[in-house]
Amino acid sequence: MQYGAIEAGGTKFVCAIGDETGNVMEKATFPTTTPEETFSQVIEFFQSHKIEAMGIGSFGPIDIDRQSKQYGYITSTPKKGWSGVDFVGKMKEVFPVPTGFDTDVNAAALGESKWGAAKGLDSCLYMTVGTGIGVGAIVNGERLSGFTHPEMGHILIRKHPNDHFEGVCPYHGDCLEGLASGPAIEARWGKKGYELEDKFEVWEMAADYIAQSLMNYTLILSPKKMILGGGVMKQKQIFPLLHQKVAEKLNGYVQHPNLAEKIDEWIIPPGLGDEAGIKGTLALADQAYREEKGI
């Protein structure tokens, strides 16, 4: 099978041709500019290929309710010019094939569960910490959703005692994304994260916020793996800090080898590296194809 895959981020779009095994045969990356310009580049990339299904993992918020009149739309995103864009409709106008649609992080969680660090498990959580903070999850083998998709990057957390920063989230101010995303780190400290590698206080604070969220996700979802990607998580010092802080915050309440002995095997980087999202969208395409064909 030959599938099309789109990992749509607020900064860039990654498009790929691949198959049902997650094999990526061709890939291209475009900056996320206006919808018109970006879609033009996406369509041009796929027009030279015969695809049998498409998977789309998009930045959000998006409408994933198939009964909704706005199914397939990007909705209330802070990304300028992208609110109210009919993403799925635009693609299906040109490529009338089975199309899977979900958040970029739910797609990445699916990719990791099929071919990555959570392969063989029926639950995992995928968190990206970069331009924003997004979280997707697999629960009982299925992508987590309700009347809409999870927005776990916007949970409220306790402020660090040394932090007087008001936060950068345009909706909630000092939510998790507002305090621990890449833009929050830059706005608070006056430099980008990669320029602050040797500043312990920067990463101790970021790890504290992320650890609070992981504690909450553990108590609510109890995922068998917690996988963290994105630009902020490329800082080598942050995972050891997370392991320490998550254990401290749970404070012995949850008794399990994941915490007692194997925390460094439970809270981990993506097994698929930077390809978790694009491989996950191939899995979305495969699911859409099989669903439509009744396979």
C-alpha positions, 0 to 999 in steps of 0.5 A: 500500500502507498499512503500519504502522511501529513504532520502539520505543526505550527512551525512546519509541515512534514509530508511523506509517502510511506506504507502500512509498516511505517516505512517512509519512502519520501519526505518533504518539509515546508514552513507553516505560513498562510493556509493557501501557500502551505496547502499549495506546497502540500498538494504539489508534493502529493500530486506526483504520487498515487496514494490509497489513503491519507493520514493527517496529524495536526496542531490544534485545537481541531474538530475530530467529531465525525458527526460535527459539521466542522469535522476536519477543521482547525478551530480556535488555534492561536496560529494566525490565519488558521482558525476555521480552516477545513483541513480534511475537506481541502485535502479530500477535494484533491485526494478523494481517498480514505483519510484519518485525522487526529492531533499531531500528538495522538498520531505520535502516540499511535506511531510509538505504540505500533513501532516505537518505544511502546510497541506491544503495549496497550497504553502509552502517553506521548508529550511534545514540549517545544513551540507549544506543549501537546499530549496524546495518549493510547488507552486500551489500544485506542487513541484517547478522545471524547467529545473532542481530543485531549488538551493536556498541555493546558492543565493548570499547575502550581507555580515554582516558588522562584517563578514570578513569570506570568506565562505566555499562553494567550488563553490561560496565561500560566498553564503548563504550556504557558510556563514550560514551553520553548517560548515560555523559557525564552520569554522568562530567561531572555534567551532560547533554550539552547543558549541556556544549556549550562543554567541549572535553574532553567532546567530545574524549573522546567523539569518541575513543571513537566514533572507535575504534569506527568504526576497528574497523567500518571494518577489519571491514565496510568500509562505503561510508557510516558514518552517525551519529545520536542525541542525542549526535551533534547536537553540531556539534563532534563530527563534525569531531573524528571525521573527524580522529580516525578518520584518525589512528587508521587511520594510513594503513593503509587507502588510499582516497579516503574517508579521503584526501579525502572523510572528511566525505562518508563519516562523516556524519549521517543523510540522513533526519534523525530519520526514519531509523528510522521510514522503515526500519521501513516498509521492513521492512514492505514486505519482509515483505509482498513475502516473504509474497506471493512478489512 
